[in-house]
Amino acid sequence: MSEHHRLDPAVPWVEVRTGEADWDAADPALLTTMYGQLVLLRAFEEQVLELAKAGLVHGPAHSSIGQEGGAVGSVLALAPGDTVNGSHRGHHQFLAKVLSHVEPKGLDPRQDVSPEARAVLLKSLAEICGLDRGFSHGRGGSMHLQWNEAGAIGTNAIVGGGVPLAAGSAWAHRQAGTSNVAVTYFGDGAVNIGSTLETFNLAAAWKLPLCFFVENNGYAVSTGVAEATGEPRLSARGPGFGIASFKVDGMDALAVHLTMLEALELLRSGRGPVLIEADVYRYFHQNGPFPGSAFGYRSKEEEREWRARDPLDQVAGHLVRRGLFTPGEAEDARARASALMAGIADTLLEPDPGDEPGAGKAGRRRIKPGEWPDPSFADVGIRGDLSEFADARFAFQGTLGEQRFIDAVAAVMARRMETDPGVVVMGEDVHRLGGGTNGATRGLKERFPDRVLGTPISENAFAGLGGGIALDGRFRPVVEFMYADFMWVAADQLFNQIGKARHMFGGGGAVPFVLRSKVAMGTGYGSQHSMDPAGILATAPGWRIAAPSTPYDYVGLMNSALRCQDPVVVLEHVDLYGSVGEGPAGDLDYCLPVGRAAVRRTGAAVTVLTYLAMTRHVLEAAGEVDAEVIDLRWLDRASLDWDTVGASIRKTGNVLIAEQGALGTSYGGWLADEIQRRYFDWLDQPVQRVTGGEASPSISRVLERAAIAGAAEVAAKLAEMTR
């Protein structure tokens, strides 16, 4: 007969509760500041809802009223160098962190706030209203609040999207030799999201100083926790990943504070991440000024029961009980906070001149016209201005000789890690197999053991972690995706997070992130390992795309990618890895200018635009045709070399765009459109294209060849165009 042995988690999972003795033992200054922050947060959120009700907040207003205890209790335990991020409902966490930054000695709600505190409240309200004086000049709004100086590294509109980024911040804290930690706040919805669970695993495996703070407010919009998961005690997720976990009443700000202090001991001692589940309650619906009961998914009785445990009332009650405040002082503090926020709103508003007395519109207000951002600012800051290249060396100072492409890849990475201690390489198997699956990281783990990180199979988590490292600014991540198709697995981190971060947060912050990814069509790996992502990336804001086709170009383009303050994807074609071409000897430090193409062959009859391994096929196919072949090298919209392309088109009057990849995600689709609009008067015929077929490549050698384009297809098209 079988035996059953009980298995217990290897880490603690406990619930923390406080009693009157804990409140009596609490430092009066702590309780005073706690109440000061709570009343300011409540008054701020009430003002936001008033503006939303008046139609003055464009977009959502996700109120945190009722949840302030979790934010204030936890943030007041943090050190100045600790960092936090949050989700779409993140006003309270953001404000708690920035108020702690400008008022490090604490807040007394019986006194007027400092000019610095008033200023951050004004900037926060302005950002939520989409105004120029906001932290991100109105681009972030309610869901994207960031002030790096205060350690508030950005709230996030994608459920669970910010969790991997916080892991990157935690890694940077540790790698820099500090005792600082990162805290990522998210809700009961995000706890079931793949990026969150992947980050649980990665943070535990790497023992990162990261606190996962789950605000369990009971509902994801209108869906209750018990409907969404078989284990509604969300802190149960932690032990399964080896993460010490705590459960606490989030309406009790002191209980949260004591729990966070206990968690910080674990985090700062190097024992890995922790998870805190705080039971809180949002008094209002997902978005706007109405309670959830107005929409029928919860009862008024349930709402009354939670409101009876209001975090402000609890702290005020203990302040009065201990004789630290009088009842009048506690009540007056709330009135003072409300008056402060009304005055701050007055700074942004003016009477609406369109009011019509007697028509029911009297008393309306509008945003002062001077507060709006200039419309011309809309596209500013999608990418940087490349001023980081002011002192770059573009002149090659070595000699050229035959070199294997893959040797150039490994050599330049070793050189950059040798000269820049901030470069860190991560990806699946990059630390093993003699340099990953293709040898690109050969010898790096042995030389730089703490900066070559073999990751779990979790592209969302480690891409986002790399994004968090890039946003931190102390290190420069080089992330490898074994196959370009895996970008779809990490699409949120690449496109919603890393690619949009600079612009979304105001346009001024750098995102020095390099993604290496290989294009593997022609290798028999089939539909899910063979895509060319250039066409997808070229239509996504924020990314620069480098596409080297020779060993010499690879070194120069990778050096430029690692200098660039924008995210850059460096595409590598497997057909090139084993090829031999002109490569550098004696100089691995030169850059190739961003936005400079290479004319591989001159001609006067037709301009052929191509990139990566297709360049070789085009040169082979050109034969006797008088074709000018341009290897684009930089493929994104901002970096394309229009000077070289335009000069060639004016000379030839004919254009062929040649690429291997599938028709549907073709890079040439947008490029052909752009060329025909820019150079219509010089074209003798419509822009022609050679691409693969509609289907992804198949495993069968015959079917794979039929699905991709090569020299034969280019030759046929050139013959047709020049006939």
N, C-alpha and C positions, 0 to 999 in steps of 0.2 A: 504494500500500500504506500502511495506517495506521501511524502512529508511536506508540510508547508512551513516555511520560515519567514517571519515578518521582516520586511526590508524597511529600514528607516533612512531618511535623507542624510547625506553626509554633512549638511550645513543646517544651521538653526532656522526654524520657522516659528516665530512667536508673535503674540499679540501684546501690545503695550497699552496699559491703561493708567490714568492718573487718579489720585484722590485728593482730598482737601490738604493733606500734609504736603503734597508736591506743590500745590499752589502757595502754601504758607512758606515753603522753602525757596520759592522762586525769587530772584533778585528784583527788587522794586523797579530798578531802571529797565530791566528786561520787559516786565509787564507794562510799564508806561510806554515804551517804544512799540511794543506789540499792539497796544490799543491805538497808539498814534498812527501806525501804518494801517491798521484795520479800518479806522474811520475814514482815512484819506482814500483808501481803495474803494470803500463802499460809496463815498460821495462821488468819486470819479466815475464809477460805473453808473450810478444814478444819473449823472450828467450826460453820459454817453447815450443812455436810453432816452432821455429827454430830447436830445438832438436827433436821435433816430426817429422818434415819434413825430418830430417836426419835419422830417424829410431832409435833414441836413447831414446825414451820414450816408454817403453813396456806397452801397454794398452792405454786407452783413455787419451786425454788431453783436458779437457773441459775448454776452454778459457773464461775468464770473461771480455775480452776487450770490452769496451763500457758500462759496468755495474759498473765501479769503483766508480762512484759518489754516488750510494746508500750505498755502504759499507763504504767508507771513511766518508761521511757526517754523517752517523748514529753512527759509532764506536767512532768518536771523541767526541761525546756527553756523552759517557759512563764513569763510574767510574772504577778504577782499579779492584774492587771486583766483578764487573758485569761479567756475563758469556755469551758466544755466541756459537751457533753451526750452521751448515749449511748443504747444500746438496752436490751433486756430483760436482756442479759448485760453489766451495766455496773458491778458492785460494784467491780472493780479500778480503773476510771477514776475513779469517784466518790471512792474512798478515796485514790487517789494525789493528787487535787486537794485534798481537804479536809485531808489530812495535810500537804501542802505549805503550806496556808494557816495551820495552827496551829503548824507547825514551819518557819518561813521560813528559819532558819539551818541546817536539815538535821537528820538523824536518825543517831544512832550506835547500832546494834543491841546493842552491848556495854553500854549504859547503860539504866536504866529510862526508859520513855517519860514524857513530861510529863503532868500531870493533864489538860491540854487535849487531848492526843492520845488519852488513855484515854477521855475523855468522848465524842469523836466516834466512836470505835470502839464504845462502848456504845450511843450513839444510833443508829448504823447497824445494829447487830445487833438492837436493839429494833424498829427500823422493819421489818426483814426478817421479824421474828416477829409483826408487826402490833400492836405495843404502844404505849401512850399516850406514852411518853417518846421515841419515835422522831421523826425530823425532821418527818414529816407526821402524827404521832399515830397511826401504824399504818395509815393509809389507802393509802399507796403500796406498802408491802411491798417485796419483792425487786426489782420491776421499775420502781418509780417513786421514785428517790432524788434529792432536791433539797436544796441548801443554797446559796441565792443569795449569801449573804455571802462564801462561799468561791469563788464563780465556777462552782459546779456547778449548772447551770440546769435539770437534770432529765433522768433516764433515761426510757425510753419503751418500752411493751410492744408498740406497733405497728411492725412491721418497716419501717424507712425513715421512720417518722412524725415523728421528731425532727429530720430533716435540714433541712426548710424552716424550722423554728423557729430552728435555729442560724444560718441565713442572716439572719434578722431580728436576732439578736444582733450578728452581724458588721456589718450595716448601721448599727445604732445606735452601735456603737463608732466607725465612721468618721464618721458624721454629727455625733457629739459632739466631733469633732476630736481623738480620742485615737489612739494607735498600737496599741491593743489589737486582738486577733484572737479569733476563735471557732474551736473545734475540735469537729467532730461525728464521733463514733465509731460505726461500724456494721459489719456483717459481709458475708460473701459473698452472703447472701440479699438484703439490702437494696440491693446494688449494681445489681440488675436491676429494682428497684421504680420505678414511674412517678414518685412524688414525689421520689425521689433524682435521677433523671435530669433531671427538670424543674428541680431546684435546681442541678444542675451547669450547666445552660444559663443560668439566671438569674444565678447568682453570677459566671459568666465574663463575661456581657454587661455586668454592672454593676461588674465588677472588685472584688468584695467580699473583705475579708480573712478568708477562711474556708478552713480546712483540712479536707478530706474524708479521714478516717483510716479506711481499710478494714482491719479485722482479718479476714484470710482464714484461717479455721481449717479450711477444707477441706470443711465439711459444713453444710448447712442441715437441721437435725435429722439425718436419715440419708441425705439426697441429696447426693452428691458434686458438687463444683464442675464437673467435666468433664461431668457429666450435665446440668447446668443451663444451661450456656452454651457457645457455640462458641469463645470466647476465655477460657481459664482464667486468663490473666495479667490480673487484674482492673484493674491500673493502666493497661491499654490504653484503658480508658474515657475517661480524662482528656484525652489529646491530641485526641480527636475533638471535644471541646467547647472546645478552646483552653486547657486547664488543664495547667500544668506538673505532671509526675507522677514519683513515685519508687517504686521497689520495694525492699524491705529485708527481711532476716531478722528477724522479730519475736521470735525466741527470744534474739537478741543485743541486750540492752537498750542497750548503748553504741552499736551501729549505728543503732538507732532514735533515740537521743538526737542523734547527729550529723546524721542525716537531718532531724530536726525543726528543728535549729538552721539548717540550710541552707534549709529551707522557710520558716522565720520571716523570714529576710532578704527573701525574695520577698514575703511577706505584708505586712510592715511597710513595704515600699518602694512600695506602691500598685500592684503589678503584677497584682493579682487573686488568685484562689484557687489552691490547690495540692491535689494528691491524693497520699496516701501509702498504699501497699499493704504491709502487714506480714504476712508468713507466720507464723502462730502455730498452736497446736494445743490444743484443749480436751481434757484428759485424760479427762474424764467425758462421759457422754451429755448430750443436750440439757438434761436436767433430772434432778437427783438424784445419788445416790452410786455409780452403777454405770458402768463404762467402756463405750464404744461397742461393743467386741467382744462384750459380753454380749448385745447385740441383733442381732449378726450382720452389721452393715453395714461393719465394718472388722475387720482382723485384729489379733491380739495382737502379732504381729511389727511391724506398722506402729506400734502404740502404744509398743512398746519403743524403736524407733528414734527417735521424737520425744522420749520421756522421757530418752533419753541426751543430749539437747541442752537439758536443763532450764535456764531462764534463771537460777534461783538458783544452780545449780551452776557456771554459767559465770562469774558475777560473783564468787562465793566463790573459785573457782580462781584468778582474776587477783588478787584481794586477797591471797591467800596467796602466790602466786608473786612478787608485788612486795614481800612482807614487811610489808604493811600490817595483816594479820591473821595470827594463828597458826591452824593447822587447828582447834585446840580452840576458839578464839574464834568461828570461823565456825560450827562445829557448835553451840556453846552459844547463839549468837544465835537459832537456830531453836527451841531448847528454851525460851528465855526468851519468845519470841513466843507459843509454844503455851501456856505457863503463864499468860501475860497473858490470852489469849483465854479460857482455861478459867475464870479468875477473873472475867472480865467476864460470862461466861455464868452463873456462880454468882449474880451480882447479880440476875439475872432469874428464876432457877429455885429451886424448893424440892422436897423429897421429896414424892412423890405419896402423900397420906394414904390412897388407895385400895389401896395395896400389900397383897398377901396373902402373908405368908411361907409358903414351901413350895409356892406355886402358880405359880412361875416368873415372878412379877412383881416380886420384890424388887429394890430399887435404882432403880426408875423415878422420874423427876422430872416436874414440871409447871411451867407458867408461874405465877409468884406471882399470885394473884387481883388484887392491887392494881395490877399492871402493865397490865391491860387497859384500853382506853378505855371510858368510860361509854356504854352503848347509846344514850342520849339524844343523843349526839354524831353519830349516823349521818347526819342531814340538815343539820347545822349547816354553814354556809359554802358551800352550793350557789351562793348569790349573796351579795353584800355587804349591809350594813345600811343603805345609802344615807346614811350620816353625811356623805358628801361634799357633800350638798345643804344642810348646816346654814346656810351663808352664801349660798345661791342666791337670786336675785331672781325672784320669781314674779309680781310686779305689772308689768303692761305700762304703759310710760310714753310711748308714742307716740300716733299717730293711726291709725285704720283707714280703708282705702280699697280700691278695686278693684285687684287685682293678679293677674298670671298666676302660676300655681303654679310653673312652671319658673324664673321670675325670683326667687321666694322661695328656691328650692333654691340657686341660684347665689349669691344675695346673702348668705345666712347662712354658707355655706362660706367666702366671701371674708372676711367679718367675723371668723370664728373663726381663720382662718389669719393674719389681720392682728393679732389680739390675743394669740394663743397660738403662739409659735414652735415648739412641740412637735407641732402638728398636721401630719400628712403624708398626702397623698392618693395612692392608687395604683389602677391598673386598666387594662384594655385601652382604648387610645385616649383616655384622659382628658386627655392633653396635646395633642391635635390636634383637628381638625374643629370648631373654635370651641367647645370645651367638651365633648368626647365626643359620642356619638351623639345625645344629646338636649339638649345645652347646659348640663348640670348643673354643669360645672366651667369655665364660660365665664370667660376672663380670668385664671384662676389660674396657669397655667404662666408667663405673662409676668411676673406679679408675684412669684411664689415658685418660681423655676425649679428649685431643688434639693429642693423639697418636693412637687412634682407629678410623679409617676413613671409614665410609660407602660410597661406591662409586656408581656412576651411572652404569647402565649395559653397560659397554664399556671396555671389556677386553684389547683391543689394547691400549687404553689410559692409564688405570691405571696400567697395567703391565709395559708399557713403562715408566710411571711416576716413578714406583718403581725402574726400571732400572736406571733412571736418578739419583734417590736418592742414589742408591748403588754406582754409578760411582762418585758421589760427595764426598762420603767417610765420611761425618759427622754423618750419620744415617744409620740404618740397617733395610731395609724393609722386612716385612713378608707379602707376597701377597697371598690371598686365591682365588683359582678358585673353584667355587661351584661344578663343575664337570670337570673331566679331558678332556672331549671332547672339552671344551671351549678353550683348548690350540690351536686348529686349528684356532679359531677366532683371537687369538693373536700370530699366528705363526711367523710373522715377528719380533715382539719384543722379543720373546723367543729365536728363533733360529738364526736370522740374526743379532740381536742387542746384547742382554744380553749374549748369549752363546759364541759369537765370539769376544766380545769387548776386553777381556784381550789379546788374541793372536793378533788380528788385529792391535791393537795400540802398539805392540812391546813386549808384554808378561810381562811387569812389573807392570801393574796397577791392583789393587784389584777390584773385583766385588762381594761384600758381599750381595747377594740377596737370599732370601729363598722363594720358592714357595710351598705352601701347596695345594694339590689337592686330591680329593677323587675318588676312583674307586668304581663305584656303580652297577656293574653287579650283577644280582640276586634280584634287588629291583623293577623290573617292570617298569623302566623308559625308556626302549626301546633303539633303535639304536643310538640316539644322546646324550645319557647321561650315557653310560655304558662302555666306553673304558678303557683299561689298557694301559697307554702311555709309559710303561717302554721300550718296544722295539723301539719306535720312539726316545725317549730321549737317549737311549744307543748308537744310531748311530749318534747322533748330537754332534759336538765338544763342549767342554767347560763345560758341565753340569756334576755335581755329583748327584747321585740318591740314596736316602735313603728309605728303605722299611721296617718299623718296623712292627712286628707281635705280640708284647706283650706290656703291659703298661711299663714295665721296659725298654725295648728297645726304646720305643717311647721317653721317657725322655732323655735317653743318646744320641740317634741319633739326636733329635732336638737341644740339647745343642751343639753337634758337628756341626750341620748345621749352627747354629747361631755364632759359632766361626770361621767357615771356611771363607776364603777370596775368594772362588769361588762361583758361583751360584749353589745352591743345591735345588733340588725338593724333598720334603718329601711327599711320597705317603701314603694315608690313605684309607683303605678299609672300606666301610660302614658296612660290616659284623662284623668288629672288634669293632666298636664304642660301641655297647651294650654288648660286651663280657666281661667276667671277667677273669683276669689272674694275674700272679705274678707281683706286682707293688711296687714302692719304697715308703717308709715312712721315713720322717725325713731327706731326702737328695734329693734335686732336682737340684744339681749343678754338678753332675758327667757327664763325656763324655764317649761315646763309641768310640773306635778308628776308624778312617776312614780306610776302607779296612779290617775290621775284621768280618768274618762270625761267625755264631753260630752253633755248632753241636747239634742238638736237640735229636738225637738218634744215638747210635753207631751200626755198623753192618759190615759184611764182604762180603756180596754177591753182593750188588749193591749200588751205590751212587746215592741218589736222591737230586737234586738241586732244590730249590723252594724259595718262598718269599711271603710276605703279608699273606692274609687269606688262600692261598693255603697250607701253612705250616700245618695248622690244619687238612685239608683234607688228606694230605699225611700221617701224623702220624696216622690218623684213618684208612687209607687204608693199612698201612704196615702190620698189623696183625702179622702173623707168619713168614713173610718174613724177612730174616736177612739183613735188609736195613739200611744203614747209611743215616740219613736225615740231610741235611745241609741247614739251613736258611741263605740265602746269605746276607741279611741286606743292603749291598752296591752293587748296580747293574751296575754302569757305568764302562766303560772299564778300567779306571785308578785306580778305587778303589776296584775292585773285588779281593777277598782273594784267590789268586792262591796257596798260601802255604797250606791252609786248603783243598781246592779243590783237588790239586795235590796229597797230601798225601792220601786222601781217594781213589782217582782213582787208585793209585799204589797198594792199598790194595784190592780193590774189582774187578777191571778190567771191571766193567760195570757201565754205567751212564744213568740215566733218568732225564730229565729236565721237571718239572711239573709246569704248569701255567694255569690259568683260561682263559686267553684272547684269542682273535681271532687268527687264523692261520696266516693271512697275515701280521699283525703287531706284530707277536710273538717276545717276548724277547729272547726265546730260539734259534731262528734261527741263530743269530750271535754267540751266546755262544756255540752252538753245533759245529759250524765250527771251532771256536778257540780251543775247547777241542780236536777235532780230529787232528788238526795240532800240538798241544803241546804234546799230550799224546797218539799218535797213537800206539806206541810200547807197551803200557800197556793195550790197549783196547781188550777185547775178542769179542766184537761185535760193530757195529756202535752205536753211541750215539742215544738213543731213546728219544722221546718227547711225552708229553701229553699236548694238547692245546684245546681251544675251536674250534668251526667250522670256516668255511670261512666267514659266514655272521655275522653281528653284532647282538647282542641279540635283540629279539623282545619283544613286550609288553606281549603277551600271556605267562602265567606261563609255559605251556608245551613247547612252542617253545623257550622260554628263557633258560629253563633248557637244552634243546637239543643243544643250541648254546655255552654253557660254559662247562668247565670241572670241575669235583669234585672228591670225594673220589672213586666213582665207577669206573671211567675211570682210575684213578691211580692204583687201585687194579687190574684191568684187565691187565694193561700193566706190572705191577710187576710180576703177575703170568706168563705172556707170557715170560718175560725176564729170569725168574728163573726156568722155567719148566724143 
